[in-house]
């Protein structure tokens, strides 16, 4: 996967951004992890929103 394939996803409630390229190593999500592979049980670290409350942000 090249860097052009990575996307960013933004929480519609608090604007937290999940960056596929960076992942979230502190939460056990390795850099390069696509959004589709983030567990459904994962919640926003800032507001505890569910994965369903995120939208893709093209940057």
CHARMM internal coordinates of N, CA and C (Angstrom, degrees):
IC EDIT
DIST 1 N 1 CA 1.4557
DIST 1 CA 1 C 1.5247
ANGL 1 N 1 CA 1 C 108.49
DIST 1 C 2 N 1.3153
ANGL 1 CA 1 C 2 N 118.05
DIHE 1 N 1 CA 1 C 2 N 124.56
DIST 2 N 2 CA 1.4555
ANGL 1 C 2 N 2 CA 118.16
DIHE 1 CA 1 C 2 N 2 CA 177.87
DIST 2 CA 2 C 1.5228
ANGL 2 N 2 CA 2 C 109.56
DIHE 1 C 2 N 2 CA 2 C -90.60
DIST 2 C 3 N 1.3285
ANGL 2 CA 2 C 3 N 116.67
DIHE 2 N 2 CA 2 C 3 N 167.90
DIST 3 N 3 CA 1.4620
ANGL 2 C 3 N 3 CA 120.64
DIHE 2 CA 2 C 3 N 3 CA -173.94
DIST 3 CA 3 C 1.5259
ANGL 3 N 3 CA 3 C 112.58
DIHE 2 C 3 N 3 CA 3 C -62.77
DIST 3 C 4 N 1.3220
ANGL 3 CA 3 C 4 N 118.08
DIHE 3 N 3 CA 3 C 4 N -22.75
DIST 4 N 4 CA 1.4536
ANGL 3 C 4 N 4 CA 120.84
DIHE 3 CA 3 C 4 N 4 CA 177.68
DIST 4 CA 4 C 1.5208
ANGL 4 N 4 CA 4 C 112.87
DIHE 3 C 4 N 4 CA 4 C -71.71
DIST 4 C 5 N 1.3302
ANGL 4 CA 4 C 5 N 116.97
DIHE 4 N 4 CA 4 C 5 N -14.90
DIST 5 N 5 CA 1.4602
ANGL 4 C 5 N 5 CA 121.49
DIHE 4 CA 4 C 5 N 5 CA 179.54
DIST 5 CA 5 C 1.5266
ANGL 5 N 5 CA 5 C 112.85
DIHE 4 C 5 N 5 CA 5 C -85.49
DIST 5 C 6 N 1.3224
ANGL 5 CA 5 C 6 N 117.69
DIHE 5 N 5 CA 5 C 6 N -15.47
DIST 6 N 6 CA 1.4651
ANGL 5 C 6 N 6 CA 120.76
DIHE 5 CA 5 C 6 N 6 CA -178.24
DIST 6 CA 6 C 1.5188
ANGL 6 N 6 CA 6 C 110.96
DIHE 5 C 6 N 6 CA 6 C -77.22
DIST 6 C 7 N 1.3339
ANGL 6 CA 6 C 7 N 115.57
DIHE 6 N 6 CA 6 C 7 N 145.52
DIST 7 N 7 CA 1.4596
ANGL 6 C 7 N 7 CA 121.25
DIHE 6 CA 6 C 7 N 7 CA 179.24
DIST 7 CA 7 C 1.5140
ANGL 7 N 7 CA 7 C 109.04
DIHE 6 C 7 N 7 CA 7 C -124.85
DIST 7 C 8 N 1.3218
ANGL 7 CA 7 C 8 N 115.24
DIHE 7 N 7 CA 7 C 8 N 167.80
DIST 8 N 8 CA 1.4561
ANGL 7 C 8 N 8 CA 121.80
DIHE 7 CA 7 C 8 N 8 CA 175.18
DIST 8 CA 8 C 1.5162
ANGL 8 N 8 CA 8 C 107.87
DIHE 7 C 8 N 8 CA 8 C -118.82
DIST 8 C 9 N 1.3279
ANGL 8 CA 8 C 9 N 115.78
DIHE 8 N 8 CA 8 C 9 N 143.29
DIST 9 N 9 CA 1.4528
ANGL 8 C 9 N 9 CA 122.42
DIHE 8 CA 8 C 9 N 9 CA -179.16
DIST 9 CA 9 C 1.5210
ANGL 9 N 9 CA 9 C 107.99
DIHE 8 C 9 N 9 CA 9 C -123.01
DIST 9 C 10 N 1.3270
ANGL 9 CA 9 C 10 N 116.60
DIHE 9 N 9 CA 9 C 10 N 136.23
DIST 10 N 10 CA 1.4630
ANGL 9 C 10 N 10 CA 120.52
DIHE 9 CA 9 C 10 N 10 CA -175.68
DIST 10 CA 10 C 1.5235
ANGL 10 N 10 CA 10 C 111.45
DIHE 9 C 10 N 10 CA 10 C -119.14
DIST 10 C 11 N 1.3171
ANGL 10 CA 10 C 11 N 116.13
DIHE 10 N 10 CA 10 C 11 N 136.08
DIST 11 N 11 CA 1.4596
ANGL 10 C 11 N 11 CA 122.33
DIHE 10 CA 10 C 11 N 11 CA 176.21
DIST 11 CA 11 C 1.5291
ANGL 11 N 11 CA 11 C 108.08
DIHE 10 C 11 N 11 CA 11 C -70.27
DIST 11 C 12 N 1.3267
ANGL 11 CA 11 C 12 N 117.12
DIHE 11 N 11 CA 11 C 12 N 127.75
DIST 12 N 12 CA 1.4707
ANGL 11 C 12 N 12 CA 120.31
DIHE 11 CA 11 C 12 N 12 CA -178.94
DIST 12 CA 12 C 1.5253
ANGL 12 N 12 CA 12 C 111.34
DIHE 11 C 12 N 12 CA 12 C -75.68
DIST 12 C 13 N 1.3187
ANGL 12 CA 12 C 13 N 117.63
DIHE 12 N 12 CA 12 C 13 N -11.58
DIST 13 N 13 CA 1.4680
ANGL 12 C 13 N 13 CA 120.10
DIHE 12 CA 12 C 13 N 13 CA -179.17
DIST 13 CA 13 C 1.5276
ANGL 13 N 13 CA 13 C 113.02
DIHE 12 C 13 N 13 CA 13 C -91.77
DIST 13 C 14 N 1.3479
ANGL 13 CA 13 C 14 N 117.37
DIHE 13 N 13 CA 13 C 14 N -40.37
DIST 14 N 14 CA 1.4747
ANGL 13 C 14 N 14 CA 118.49
DIHE 13 CA 13 C 14 N 14 CA -174.89
DIST 14 CA 14 C 1.5274
ANGL 14 N 14 CA 14 C 114.19
DIHE 13 C 14 N 14 CA 14 C -127.90
DIST 14 C 15 N 1.3198
ANGL 14 CA 14 C 15 N 117.87
DIHE 14 N 14 CA 14 C 15 N -3.67
DIST 15 N 15 CA 1.4733
ANGL 14 C 15 N 15 CA 123.82
DIHE 14 CA 14 C 15 N 15 CA 177.90
DIST 15 CA 15 C 1.5273
ANGL 15 N 15 CA 15 C 114.00
DIHE 14 C 15 N 15 CA 15 C 77.08
DIST 15 C 16 N 1.3422
ANGL 15 CA 15 C 16 N 119.39
DIHE 15 N 15 CA 15 C 16 N 10.03
DIST 16 N 16 CA 1.4588
ANGL 15 C 16 N 16 CA 120.95
DIHE 15 CA 15 C 16 N 16 CA 172.45
DIST 16 CA 16 C 1.5269
ANGL 16 N 16 CA 16 C 108.57
DIHE 15 C 16 N 16 CA 16 C -58.68
DIST 16 C 17 N 1.3354
ANGL 16 CA 16 C 17 N 117.21
DIHE 16 N 16 CA 16 C 17 N 141.29
DIST 17 N 17 CA 1.4637
ANGL 16 C 17 N 17 CA 121.25
DIHE 16 CA 16 C 17 N 17 CA -178.83
DIST 17 CA 17 C 1.5265
ANGL 17 N 17 CA 17 C 110.38
DIHE 16 C 17 N 17 CA 17 C -115.33
DIST 17 C 18 N 1.3444
ANGL 17 CA 17 C 18 N 115.47
DIHE 17 N 17 CA 17 C 18 N 127.28
DIST 18 N 18 CA 1.4635
ANGL 17 C 18 N 18 CA 121.53
DIHE 17 CA 17 C 18 N 18 CA 170.65
DIST 18 CA 18 C 1.5170
ANGL 18 N 18 CA 18 C 107.28
DIHE 17 C 18 N 18 CA 18 C -96.88
DIST 18 C 19 N 1.3162
ANGL 18 CA 18 C 19 N 116.81
DIHE 18 N 18 CA 18 C 19 N 120.43
DIST 19 N 19 CA 1.4573
ANGL 18 C 19 N 19 CA 124.07
DIHE 18 CA 18 C 19 N 19 CA -179.41
DIST 19 CA 19 C 1.5262
ANGL 19 N 19 CA 19 C 107.94
DIHE 18 C 19 N 19 CA 19 C -104.22
DIST 19 C 20 N 1.3333
ANGL 19 CA 19 C 20 N 116.59
DIHE 19 N 19 CA 19 C 20 N 115.47
DIST 20 N 20 CA 1.4728
ANGL 19 C 20 N 20 CA 120.01
DIHE 19 CA 19 C 20 N 20 CA -178.58
DIST 20 CA 20 C 1.5214
ANGL 20 N 20 CA 20 C 111.77
DIHE 19 C 20 N 20 CA 20 C -57.32
DIST 20 C 21 N 1.3162
ANGL 20 CA 20 C 21 N 118.44
DIHE 20 N 20 CA 20 C 21 N -36.66
DIST 21 N 21 CA 1.4673
ANGL 20 C 21 N 21 CA 121.51
DIHE 20 CA 20 C 21 N 21 CA -178.18
DIST 21 CA 21 C 1.5253
ANGL 21 N 21 CA 21 C 111.23
DIHE 20 C 21 N 21 CA 21 C -64.20
DIST 21 C 22 N 1.3263
ANGL 21 CA 21 C 22 N 116.84
DIHE 21 N 21 CA 21 C 22 N -38.20
DIST 22 N 22 CA 1.4650
ANGL 21 C 22 N 22 CA 121.38
DIHE 21 CA 21 C 22 N 22 CA -176.94
DIST 22 CA 22 C 1.5214
ANGL 22 N 22 CA 22 C 112.58
DIHE 21 C 22 N 22 CA 22 C -86.72
DIST 22 C 23 N 1.3507
ANGL 22 CA 22 C 23 N 116.69
DIHE 22 N 22 CA 22 C 23 N -29.95
DIST 23 N 23 CA 1.4601
ANGL 22 C 23 N 23 CA 119.75
DIHE 22 CA 22 C 23 N 23 CA -174.76
DIST 23 CA 23 C 1.5201
ANGL 23 N 23 CA 23 C 110.03
DIHE 22 C 23 N 23 CA 23 C 63.53
DIST 23 C 24 N 1.3134
ANGL 23 CA 23 C 24 N 115.61
DIHE 23 N 23 CA 23 C 24 N -160.37
DIST 24 N 24 CA 1.4724
ANGL 23 C 24 N 24 CA 121.78
DIHE 23 CA 23 C 24 N 24 CA 175.97
DIST 24 CA 24 C 1.5245
ANGL 24 N 24 CA 24 C 107.66
DIHE 23 C 24 N 24 CA 24 C -143.92
DIST 24 C 25 N 1.3455
ANGL 24 CA 24 C 25 N 116.10
DIHE 24 N 24 CA 24 C 25 N 74.13
DIST 25 N 25 CA 1.4686
ANGL 24 C 25 N 25 CA 120.21
DIHE 24 CA 24 C 25 N 25 CA -175.27
DIST 25 CA 25 C 1.5294
ANGL 25 N 25 CA 25 C 113.91
DIHE 24 C 25 N 25 CA 25 C -53.29
DIST 25 C 26 N 1.3315
ANGL 25 CA 25 C 26 N 118.04
DIHE 25 N 25 CA 25 C 26 N -33.87
DIST 26 N 26 CA 1.4674
ANGL 25 C 26 N 26 CA 120.30
DIHE 25 CA 25 C 26 N 26 CA 179.76
DIST 26 CA 26 C 1.5279
ANGL 26 N 26 CA 26 C 111.83
DIHE 25 C 26 N 26 CA 26 C -65.81
DIST 26 C 27 N 1.3358
ANGL 26 CA 26 C 27 N 116.78
DIHE 26 N 26 CA 26 C 27 N -22.41
DIST 27 N 27 CA 1.4647
ANGL 26 C 27 N 27 CA 122.16
DIHE 26 CA 26 C 27 N 27 CA 178.10
DIST 27 CA 27 C 1.5295
ANGL 27 N 27 CA 27 C 111.81
DIHE 26 C 27 N 27 CA 27 C -101.48
DIST 27 C 28 N 1.3420
ANGL 27 CA 27 C 28 N 116.56
DIHE 27 N 27 CA 27 C 28 N 9.12
DIST 28 N 28 CA 1.4599
ANGL 27 C 28 N 28 CA 120.25
DIHE 27 CA 27 C 28 N 28 CA 178.74
DIST 28 CA 28 C 1.5210
ANGL 28 N 28 CA 28 C 114.29
DIHE 27 C 28 N 28 CA 28 C 81.91
DIST 28 C 29 N 1.3433
ANGL 28 CA 28 C 29 N 116.92
DIHE 28 N 28 CA 28 C 29 N 15.29
DIST 29 N 29 CA 1.4689
ANGL 28 C 29 N 29 CA 121.45
DIHE 28 CA 28 C 29 N 29 CA 179.43
DIST 29 CA 29 C 1.5256
ANGL 29 N 29 CA 29 C 107.45
DIHE 28 C 29 N 29 CA 29 C -108.43
DIST 29 C 30 N 1.3297
ANGL 29 CA 29 C 30 N 115.62
DIHE 29 N 29 CA 29 C 30 N 108.71
DIST 30 N 30 CA 1.4597
ANGL 29 C 30 N 30 CA 121.88
DIHE 29 CA 29 C 30 N 30 CA -173.38
DIST 30 CA 30 C 1.5303
ANGL 30 N 30 CA 30 C 111.79
DIHE 29 C 30 N 30 CA 30 C -67.77
DIST 30 C 31 N 1.3498
ANGL 30 CA 30 C 31 N 116.61
DIHE 30 N 30 CA 30 C 31 N 150.33
DIST 31 N 31 CA 1.4700
ANGL 30 C 31 N 31 CA 119.49
DIHE 30 CA 30 C 31 N 31 CA 172.82
DIST 31 CA 31 C 1.5235
ANGL 31 N 31 CA 31 C 109.92
DIHE 30 C 31 N 31 CA 31 C -54.19
DIST 31 C 32 N 1.3222
ANGL 31 CA 31 C 32 N 116.27
DIHE 31 N 31 CA 31 C 32 N 140.52
DIST 32 N 32 CA 1.4575
ANGL 31 C 32 N 32 CA 121.04
DIHE 31 CA 31 C 32 N 32 CA -179.69
DIST 32 CA 32 C 1.5216
ANGL 32 N 32 CA 32 C 113.58
DIHE 31 C 32 N 32 CA 32 C 90.00
DIST 32 C 33 N 1.3325
ANGL 32 CA 32 C 33 N 117.10
DIHE 32 N 32 CA 32 C 33 N 2.98
DIST 33 N 33 CA 1.4662
ANGL 32 C 33 N 33 CA 120.20
DIHE 32 CA 32 C 33 N 33 CA -179.91
DIST 33 CA 33 C 1.5259
ANGL 33 N 33 CA 33 C 110.09
DIHE 32 C 33 N 33 CA 33 C -78.43
DIST 33 C 34 N 1.3473
ANGL 33 CA 33 C 34 N 117.35
DIHE 33 N 33 CA 33 C 34 N 118.19
DIST 34 N 34 CA 1.4597
ANGL 33 C 34 N 34 CA 119.73
DIHE 33 CA 33 C 34 N 34 CA 178.12
DIST 34 CA 34 C 1.5346
ANGL 34 N 34 CA 34 C 110.67
DIHE 33 C 34 N 34 CA 34 C -67.82
DIST 34 C 35 N 1.3130
ANGL 34 CA 34 C 35 N 115.74
DIHE 34 N 34 CA 34 C 35 N 151.76
DIST 35 N 35 CA 1.4656
ANGL 34 C 35 N 35 CA 122.06
DIHE 34 CA 34 C 35 N 35 CA -179.25
DIST 35 CA 35 C 1.5310
ANGL 35 N 35 CA 35 C 111.66
DIHE 34 C 35 N 35 CA 35 C -53.08
DIST 35 C 36 N 1.3162
ANGL 35 CA 35 C 36 N 117.06
DIHE 35 N 35 CA 35 C 36 N -38.40
DIST 36 N 36 CA 1.4692
ANGL 35 C 36 N 36 CA 121.20
DIHE 35 CA 35 C 36 N 36 CA -178.68
DIST 36 CA 36 C 1.5270
ANGL 36 N 36 CA 36 C 111.94
DIHE 35 C 36 N 36 CA 36 C -61.36
DIST 36 C 37 N 1.3349
ANGL 36 CA 36 C 37 N 117.86
DIHE 36 N 36 CA 36 C 37 N -23.67
DIST 37 N 37 CA 1.4610
ANGL 36 C 37 N 37 CA 121.65
DIHE 36 CA 36 C 37 N 37 CA -178.98
DIST 37 CA 37 C 1.5282
ANGL 37 N 37 CA 37 C 113.18
DIHE 36 C 37 N 37 CA 37 C -95.93
DIST 37 C 38 N 1.3381
ANGL 37 CA 37 C 38 N 117.54
DIHE 37 N 37 CA 37 C 38 N -3.64
DIST 38 N 38 CA 1.4633
ANGL 37 C 38 N 38 CA 120.21
DIHE 37 CA 37 C 38 N 38 CA 174.55
DIST 38 CA 38 C 1.5292
ANGL 38 N 38 CA 38 C 106.65
DIHE 37 C 38 N 38 CA 38 C -71.86
DIST 38 C 39 N 1.3270
ANGL 38 CA 38 C 39 N 118.59
DIHE 38 N 38 CA 38 C 39 N 131.27
DIST 39 N 39 CA 1.4662
ANGL 38 C 39 N 39 CA 120.56
DIHE 38 CA 38 C 39 N 39 CA -176.71
DIST 39 CA 39 C 1.5326
ANGL 39 N 39 CA 39 C 112.87
DIHE 38 C 39 N 39 CA 39 C -57.86
DIST 39 C 40 N 1.3190
ANGL 39 CA 39 C 40 N 116.55
DIHE 39 N 39 CA 39 C 40 N 143.59
DIST 40 N 40 CA 1.4638
ANGL 39 C 40 N 40 CA 121.91
DIHE 39 CA 39 C 40 N 40 CA 178.44
DIST 40 CA 40 C 1.5293
ANGL 40 N 40 CA 40 C 111.23
DIHE 39 C 40 N 40 CA 40 C -61.51
DIST 40 C 41 N 1.3207
ANGL 40 CA 40 C 41 N 116.80
DIHE 40 N 40 CA 40 C 41 N -22.80
DIST 41 N 41 CA 1.4617
ANGL 40 C 41 N 41 CA 121.33
DIHE 40 CA 40 C 41 N 41 CA -178.94
DIST 41 CA 41 C 1.5296
ANGL 41 N 41 CA 41 C 112.91
DIHE 40 C 41 N 41 CA 41 C -81.96
DIST 41 C 42 N 1.3390
ANGL 41 CA 41 C 42 N 117.13
DIHE 41 N 41 CA 41 C 42 N -8.25
DIST 42 N 42 CA 1.4633
ANGL 41 C 42 N 42 CA 121.57
DIHE 41 CA 41 C 42 N 42 CA -179.95
DIST 42 CA 42 C 1.5183
ANGL 42 N 42 CA 42 C 109.56
DIHE 41 C 42 N 42 CA 42 C -65.68
DIST 42 C 43 N 1.3335
ANGL 42 CA 42 C 43 N 116.75
DIHE 42 N 42 CA 42 C 43 N 143.43
DIST 43 N 43 CA 1.4637
ANGL 42 C 43 N 43 CA 121.32
DIHE 42 CA 42 C 43 N 43 CA 176.33
DIST 43 CA 43 C 1.5169
ANGL 43 N 43 CA 43 C 110.32
DIHE 42 C 43 N 43 CA 43 C -128.23
DIST 43 C 44 N 1.3095
ANGL 43 CA 43 C 44 N 115.65
DIHE 43 N 43 CA 43 C 44 N 156.03
DIST 44 N 44 CA 1.4643
ANGL 43 C 44 N 44 CA 122.30
DIHE 43 CA 43 C 44 N 44 CA 179.65
DIST 44 CA 44 C 1.5296
ANGL 44 N 44 CA 44 C 109.75
DIHE 43 C 44 N 44 CA 44 C -58.87
DIST 44 C 45 N 1.3403
ANGL 44 CA 44 C 45 N 117.19
DIHE 44 N 44 CA 44 C 45 N 130.16
DIST 45 N 45 CA 1.4621
ANGL 44 C 45 N 45 CA 119.16
DIHE 44 CA 44 C 45 N 45 CA -179.02
DIST 45 CA 45 C 1.5295
ANGL 45 N 45 CA 45 C 112.70
DIHE 44 C 45 N 45 CA 45 C -70.64
DIST 45 C 46 N 1.3217
ANGL 45 CA 45 C 46 N 117.48
DIHE 45 N 45 CA 45 C 46 N -17.96
DIST 46 N 46 CA 1.4639
ANGL 45 C 46 N 46 CA 120.13
DIHE 45 CA 45 C 46 N 46 CA -178.26
DIST 46 CA 46 C 1.5250
ANGL 46 N 46 CA 46 C 113.69
DIHE 45 C 46 N 46 CA 46 C -91.77
DIST 46 C 47 N 1.3462
ANGL 46 CA 46 C 47 N 117.53
DIHE 46 N 46 CA 46 C 47 N -37.15
DIST 47 N 47 CA 1.4726
ANGL 46 C 47 N 47 CA 119.01
DIHE 46 CA 46 C 47 N 47 CA -174.90
DIST 47 CA 47 C 1.5262
ANGL 47 N 47 CA 47 C 113.50
DIHE 46 C 47 N 47 CA 47 C -132.64
DIST 47 C 48 N 1.3227
ANGL 47 CA 47 C 48 N 117.88
DIHE 47 N 47 CA 47 C 48 N 2.25
DIST 48 N 48 CA 1.4692
ANGL 47 C 48 N 48 CA 123.81
DIHE 47 CA 47 C 48 N 48 CA 179.05
DIST 48 CA 48 C 1.5304
ANGL 48 N 48 CA 48 C 114.20
DIHE 47 C 48 N 48 CA 48 C 66.37
DIST 48 C 49 N 1.3361
ANGL 48 CA 48 C 49 N 117.61
DIHE 48 N 48 CA 48 C 49 N 19.10
DIST 49 N 49 CA 1.4648
ANGL 48 C 49 N 49 CA 120.56
DIHE 48 CA 48 C 49 N 49 CA 175.16
DIST 49 CA 49 C 1.5268
ANGL 49 N 49 CA 49 C 108.99
DIHE 48 C 49 N 49 CA 49 C -64.96
DIST 49 C 50 N 1.3232
ANGL 49 CA 49 C 50 N 116.22
DIHE 49 N 49 CA 49 C 50 N 153.08
DIST 50 N 50 CA 1.4587
ANGL 49 C 50 N 50 CA 120.02
DIHE 49 CA 49 C 50 N 50 CA 178.61
DIST 50 CA 50 C 1.5227
ANGL 50 N 50 CA 50 C 110.33
DIHE 49 C 50 N 50 CA 50 C -81.23
DIST 50 C 51 N 1.3089
ANGL 50 CA 50 C 51 N 115.44
DIHE 50 N 50 CA 50 C 51 N 168.68
DIST 51 N 51 CA 1.4632
ANGL 50 C 51 N 51 CA 121.25
DIHE 50 CA 50 C 51 N 51 CA 179.44
DIST 51 CA 51 C 1.5339
ANGL 51 N 51 CA 51 C 111.29
DIHE 50 C 51 N 51 CA 51 C -57.47
DIST 51 C 52 N 1.3232
ANGL 51 CA 51 C 52 N 117.68
DIHE 51 N 51 CA 51 C 52 N -31.31
DIST 52 N 52 CA 1.4681
ANGL 51 C 52 N 52 CA 122.69
DIHE 51 CA 51 C 52 N 52 CA -179.83
DIST 52 CA 52 C 1.5323
ANGL 52 N 52 CA 52 C 111.61
DIHE 51 C 52 N 52 CA 52 C -66.53
DIST 52 C 53 N 1.3353
ANGL 52 CA 52 C 53 N 118.48
DIHE 52 N 52 CA 52 C 53 N -18.15
DIST 53 N 53 CA 1.4618
ANGL 52 C 53 N 53 CA 121.79
DIHE 52 CA 52 C 53 N 53 CA -178.99
DIST 53 CA 53 C 1.5244
ANGL 53 N 53 CA 53 C 113.18
DIHE 52 C 53 N 53 CA 53 C -88.01
DIST 53 C 54 N 1.3200
ANGL 53 CA 53 C 54 N 117.01
DIHE 53 N 53 CA 53 C 54 N 6.09
DIST 54 N 54 CA 1.4688
ANGL 53 C 54 N 54 CA 120.95
DIHE 53 CA 53 C 54 N 54 CA 179.15
DIST 54 CA 54 C 1.5205
ANGL 54 N 54 CA 54 C 110.74
DIHE 53 C 54 N 54 CA 54 C -99.11
DIST 54 C 55 N 1.3307
ANGL 54 CA 54 C 55 N 116.03
DIHE 54 N 54 CA 54 C 55 N 151.44
DIST 55 N 55 CA 1.4575
ANGL 54 C 55 N 55 CA 122.78
DIHE 54 CA 54 C 55 N 55 CA 174.20
DIST 55 CA 55 C 1.5202
ANGL 55 N 55 CA 55 C 108.26
DIHE 54 C 55 N 55 CA 55 C -129.58
DIST 55 C 56 N 1.3272
ANGL 55 CA 55 C 56 N 117.58
DIHE 55 N 55 CA 55 C 56 N 150.97
DIST 56 N 56 CA 1.4496
ANGL 55 C 56 N 56 CA 120.85
DIHE 55 CA 55 C 56 N 56 CA 179.27
DIST 56 CA 56 C 1.5141
ANGL 56 N 56 CA 56 C 110.34
DIHE 55 C 56 N 56 CA 56 C -74.97
DIST 56 C 57 N 1.3066
ANGL 56 CA 56 C 57 N 116.02
DIHE 56 N 56 CA 56 C 57 N 135.89
DIST 57 N 57 CA 1.4538
ANGL 56 C 57 N 57 CA 122.62
DIHE 56 CA 56 C 57 N 57 CA 177.33
DIST 57 CA 57 C 1.5263
ANGL 57 N 57 CA 57 C 107.49
DIHE 56 C 57 N 57 CA 57 C -115.02
DIST 57 C 58 N 1.3116
ANGL 57 CA 57 C 58 N 117.20
DIHE 57 N 57 CA 57 C 58 N 120.72
DIST 58 N 58 CA 1.4656
ANGL 57 C 58 N 58 CA 121.01
DIHE 57 CA 57 C 58 N 58 CA 176.42
DIST 58 CA 58 C 1.5295
ANGL 58 N 58 CA 58 C 107.87
DIHE 57 C 58 N 58 CA 58 C -87.30
DIST 58 C 59 N 1.3254
ANGL 58 CA 58 C 59 N 116.66
DIHE 58 N 58 CA 58 C 59 N 117.67
DIST 59 N 59 CA 1.4692
ANGL 58 C 59 N 59 CA 121.08
DIHE 58 CA 58 C 59 N 59 CA 179.72
DIST 59 CA 59 C 1.5061
ANGL 59 N 59 CA 59 C 109.17
DIHE 58 C 59 N 59 CA 59 C -120.70
END
COOR INIT
IC SEED 1 N 1 CA 1 C
IC BUILD
